[in-house]
């Protein structure tokens, strides 16, 4: 086992030993979901998100890929794909960082201190700069609509091979639309 493999395994085990619920996607240890709760004293408090993490082969020398599965209203998160725009992950990543840093420091800081000058969601950035109270109200509405604990559970059956539709649920190609009906 190479050094990056050992480090990846150690970081993942360290994350699993925290209070975060980690769900592996495949047999490997490179793709998984983490259940993330919104930071206290923020408009995201009470929200629960499923975050998809993909570790590159070169981890920890190359940063993980992070994306929200269920919708979140935030200037630095693409509303459709869930991709995150965060300098420390995208540009200034260092092997000194680990997965616990991502979930205990980087993502909470991103949610508490959004950067409207570098948006992936232009509407959220514009609203935040124009009317902070209206922005925070919309964040809370999204939390209520898309980030309740039961929203996380509704997605647990989705495998990595399934496509996610715009509303965050697995799409069906119609093959199993009517289950249990005999062919006539």
C-alpha positions in Angstrom: 0.0 0.0 0.0 1.5 3.3 -1.1 1.8 6.4 1.2 -1.2 8.3 -0.4 -3.3 5.1 0.0 -2.4 4.9 3.7 -3.1 8.6 4.2 -6.5 8.4 2.4 -7.5 5.4 4.6 -6.3 7.1 7.8 -8.1 10.3 7.0 -11.3 8.5 6.2 -11.2 6.5 9.4 -10.5 9.7 11.3 -13.6 11.2 9.7 -15.7 8.1 10.5 -14.6 8.3 14.2 -16.2 11.8 14.5 -19.9 12.5 14.8 -20.4 12.6 11.0 -22.4 9.8 9.4 -20.2 8.5 6.5 -21.8 6.3 3.8 -19.5 4.5 1.3 -20.6 4.6 -2.3 -18.7 1.7 -3.8 -16.3 -1.0 -2.4 -13.4 1.4 -2.6 -12.6 4.2 -0.2 -12.5 7.0 -2.7 -16.2 7.9 -3.0 -18.6 8.5 -0.1 -21.4 10.6 1.3 -21.1 12.6 4.5 -24.2 13.8 6.4 -23.5 17.5 7.3 -25.5 19.7 9.7 -25.7 23.4 9.2 -23.6 25.5 11.6 -25.2 26.9 14.7 -26.0 30.6 14.8 -26.2 30.7 11.0 -29.2 30.8 8.6 -28.3 27.2 7.8 -28.8 26.0 11.4 -31.2 23.0 11.4 -30.4 22.1 7.8 -29.0 18.6 7.0 -27.2 18.0 3.7 -25.8 14.9 2.1 -22.3 15.9 0.7 -20.7 13.7 -1.9 -16.9 13.4 -1.6 -14.6 12.0 -4.2 -10.9 11.5 -3.3 -8.5 11.6 -6.3 -5.8 9.0 -6.6 -3.3 11.7 -5.7 -5.0 12.6 -2.4 -3.8 14.2 -0.1 -1.6 16.0 -2.6 -4.6 16.8 -4.7 -7.8 18.1 -3.1 -11.0 16.2 -2.7 -14.0 16.9 -4.9 -16.9 18.2 -2.7 -20.6 18.6 -3.8 -23.9 19.1 -2.1 -26.5 16.4 -3.1 -29.6 18.1 -1.9 -30.2 21.8 -2.8 -28.7 24.6 -0.8 -29.0 28.4 -1.4 -25.5 29.9 -1.3 -23.5 32.2 -3.5 -20.6 29.8 -3.6 -22.5 26.6 -4.3 -23.9 25.9 -7.8 -27.7 25.4 -7.3 -28.0 22.7 -10.0 -24.9 20.6 -9.6 -24.1 21.2 -5.9 -20.4 22.0 -6.8 -18.6 24.1 -4.2 -16.4 27.1 -4.9 -14.0 27.3 -2.0 -10.5 28.5 -2.4 -9.0 26.2 0.2 -10.3 23.2 -1.7 -10.0 24.4 -5.3 -6.8 26.4 -5.2 -4.8 26.5 -2.0 -5.2 22.9 -0.9 -2.3 21.5 1.1 -1.5 17.9 2.2 -1.5 19.3 5.7 -5.3 19.4 5.5 -7.5 16.4 6.0 -11.1 15.4 5.7 -12.0 16.4 9.2 -10.7 20.0 8.4 -13.1 20.0 5.4 -16.2 19.2 7.5 -15.3 20.9 10.8 -13.7 24.1 9.5 -13.9 24.7 5.7 -17.5 24.0 4.9 -18.9 25.7 8.1 -16.7 28.8 7.4 -18.1 28.8 3.8 -21.7 28.7 5.0 -21.1 31.3 7.8 -19.0 33.7 5.6 -20.2 33.5 1.9 -18.1 35.2 -0.7 -20.5 37.1 -3.0 -17.6 38.4 -5.1 -16.8 34.9 -6.4 -20.2 33.3 -7.0 -21.4 30.1 -8.6 -24.9 31.1 -7.8 -25.2 34.7 -9.1 -28.8 35.1 -7.9 -27.9 34.2 -4.3 -24.8 36.5 -4.5 -26.9 39.5 -5.8 -29.6 39.0 -3.2 -27.0 38.7 -0.4 -25.4 42.0 -1.5 -28.7 43.8 -2.1 -30.8 42.6 0.9 -29.1 40.5 3.5 -32.4 39.8 5.4 -34.1 38.6 2.3 -31.1 36.4 1.4 -31.2 34.8 4.9 -34.9 34.2 4.6 -34.4 32.4 1.3 -31.6 30.3 2.9 -34.1 29.3 5.6 -36.8 28.5 3.1 -34.4 26.2 1.2 -33.4 24.6 4.5 -37.0 23.9 5.2 -37.8 22.7 1.7 -34.6 20.6 0.8 -32.5 20.1 3.9 -34.6 18.3 6.5 -33.3 15.0 8.0 -36.0 13.1 6.1 -34.6 14.6 2.8 -31.3 12.8 3.4 -33.0 9.5 4.1 -35.0 9.7 0.8 -31.7 9.6 -1.1 -30.1 6.7 0.7 -31.2 4.1 -2.0 -29.4 6.0 -4.8 -26.4 4.2 -6.1 -23.5 6.0 -7.8 -24.7 4.7 -11.1 -28.0 6.4 -10.9 -28.5 9.9 -12.4 -29.7 12.6 -10.1 -32.5 14.8 -11.5 -32.7 18.5 -10.9 -34.7 18.0 -7.7 -32.0 15.7 -6.3 -33.7 12.4 -6.7 -32.8 9.4 -8.9 -34.4 9.6 -12.3 -36.0 6.5 -13.9 -35.8 5.5 -17.5 -39.2 3.9 -17.2 -38.0 0.3 -17.2 -39.4 -0.3 -13.7 -42.2 2.3 -13.7 -44.8 -0.5 -13.2 -43.3 -3.1 -10.9 -45.1 -6.4 -10.5 -47.5 -6.1 -13.5 -47.4 -9.1 -15.8 -46.7 -8.7 -19.4 -49.8 -9.2 -21.5 
